Amino acid sequence: MSVAKRDKIRVVLAEDQAMVLGALAALLEMEDDIEVVARAGSGDEALRMVQQTRPDVFITDIEMPTLTGLEVAAELKRRGVPVRVIILTTFARAGYLRRALDAGASGYLLKDMPAEQLAEAVRRVHRGLRVIDPQLAAEAWTDEADPLTERERQVLRLAGEGKASSDIATELNLSEGTVRNYLSEAISKLGAANRVEAARIARAKGWL
């Protein structure tokens, strides 16, 4: 029996790889009780689409242009947008999972899971349940805590992309001195020799 459109679980998808985005949408659209109402290829577009369409569930990758999926989730939480978030990623890192939960995500799933499990995860999250990769769930609370502040993370991520302090200052509307201070704090916290090593360490632990 088909489900009436008004009863369908409304979903927004965010993924920067067009082929993957199309495949995910096609997979979910095969389900009678799920409707993909919007697709986004970047973080800022995803944020805009969720606010415009007000879906029940928002599924997002982590690494995307402009804003990461974790940053979008955190911003939706800050704005009080009533949507349940599922992070769907290749990153099996406890640090990312902890940040996702802090951002209010209800699900954290890996892209190598069986395809049929995604639709069921959407249904479970829609019902108010939490769906998390079980191995990561166990690791998340025994792993080292993230020492970085959100601003240190932003500055270090841009530094890791090879941007100069002056460019980072312009992008984040900070002074160069403030940027250098944030980088110095991040390098010290991570026990790194320089900004490049600090970014590498933080990324490996799922803190960027």
N, C-alpha and C positions, 0 to 999 in steps of 0.2 A: 504494500500500500504506500502511495506517495504521501509525503508530508506537506501540509499546506505551507505556502511561502511564509506566512506570518509566524509560523511555528519553527522555522528553520533557525539553526545557530548561525549567526552572521559573523563572518571572519574577514579580517584584513591581513594580507600577507606582505612581509617585507623581506626582500632578498635582492642583492645587487647583481647576481648572475641571472640573466634573462632566461636562460634555458631551465635552470633550476626553479625559478619562480613560476614559469609556465607549467612545469611538471607537477609542482606542488598544488597549483591551482586546479589542474586537471584531475589530480588524484582526489582532492577534496570534493570537487564538483560531482564526482561519481556517486557520492553519498546523498541519499534522499533528504536527510535532515540537516545538511550543511550547505551554506551559500557563501561563496567568496564575493564580497561586496566591493573590494578595492585591492589593488596591488601597488606596491611601492618599491622603487629601486634604490632609495637613499634614506638616510635617517630623518632628514627634515621633511621629506615627502611623506614618510610613514607617520610622523607626528601630525602632519596636516590631515592626512586621510583618516586617521583614527578620530580626530576631533570633528571632522566633517560628517563621517558616516556613523559614528557611535556604535561600533560592532560589539558583539558579545565577547569575542576572543580575538586577540592580536597575536599573530605568530611572526617572530622576527629572528633573523640571523644576528650574530654579534658584529662582525666586521662589515661595515657599510660606509659609503661616503657620507660626509658632513657630520653625522652623529652615529655612534655605535648603537646597536640594539639595546644595550644596557643603559645607555644615556637616554634613549627614547623612553624606556620603561620607567626610569627614575623621574623623568620630566612628567610623564603621564600621572604618576603617583603624586608628584608635587602639586599638579593642577587639579587633582581629585577627579580625573576622568574614570568613570566606572567601567573598566574593561579588564578582563582577565588575560594575562600575558603568558605566552609560551615562548621560551628561547629554544630555537632549533639550530644547532651548530655542529661544527666538526671538532670544537675545542673541548676535550675531555679533561678539563682542569678544575680542580676544586676551588681555586681562587675565583674563577668566573662564576661558578655556581653560587658561592657566598655573596658575591656582588649582585647576582640576579635576584636572590632571595631578599637581600637588603632593598632592592629596587621594587619589590612587591610582586615579582613573577610567581605564577602558580605552577609553571612547568619548566623543566630544563631537560631537553631531549637531544640525543645525538643523531646526526644525519644517517649514520649507518644502521639505524634500527630498521626492522621490517616495516615496509610501507604501510601495511594495514593497521599498524599500531597508532599512526598519527591521528586518524579519524577518531579512534577510541579515546585517545588522549584529549582531543578537543571536547568530546562529550563529557569526560570526567572533570576537566577543568571548568567547563560550563556549569556543572552541578556543584561547584564549590570545592572540589577535591584538588589535591596537589599531586602532580605527576613528575617524578624526578628519576633520572637514571640511578638505579639502586647502588651501584658501586661508587659513583660520585657522591651520593648522599652520605655514605659511610665515611668517605675521605674528607669531606668538607669540614667536619668538625674536629678532625684530628690534625689537619694541615695547619701550617703557619698562618697566622692572621695577617691580613693586608695592612701594612703600616702607613700607606700613602693617603694623604688627604685628596679630595676630588680635584682641587686646583693643582697640586703636585702631579697628579696623574695626567691632567690635561697638558701641562707644560712638558712633562717627560715624554709623552706620546709624540708630540710635535718635534721635540728634540731628536727622538729616535727615528723620525722620518728625514732627518738631516737638515732641519730648518735652523737658521741662526737665531740667536737670542733676540735680535732686533725684529726679525720676522714674526717670531712667537709673540713678542710684545705687541706688535701691531694687530695680529690676529685676535688676541685675547684682551686687547684694550688695557694693557698693563705697561708699566715702565720697564726698561731693560734691567734696571737694578732689581726690581721685584722678581722678574723672570729668573735672574741669576740666583737670587735667594731661594726660590722654589727648587731650582735644579740642585743647588748645593744641599738643601735639606733632603731631597730624594736620594741623591748620591750617598749621603751619609747614612740614611736609614737602611739602604740596601747594601752597604759595605762595598760599594763599587769604586773603581778607580776614576771613572769619568762618566759623562752623560750617556755615551753609547753603551757602555757596559751596564749601566743602571737600567736603561731601557730594555736591554736584552734579558736581564734578570727578571724584571717586572713582567715582561711579556711571557716568559717561560712559566711563571707562577700563576698567570691568569690575572694579574693586577692591572694590566693595561687594556 
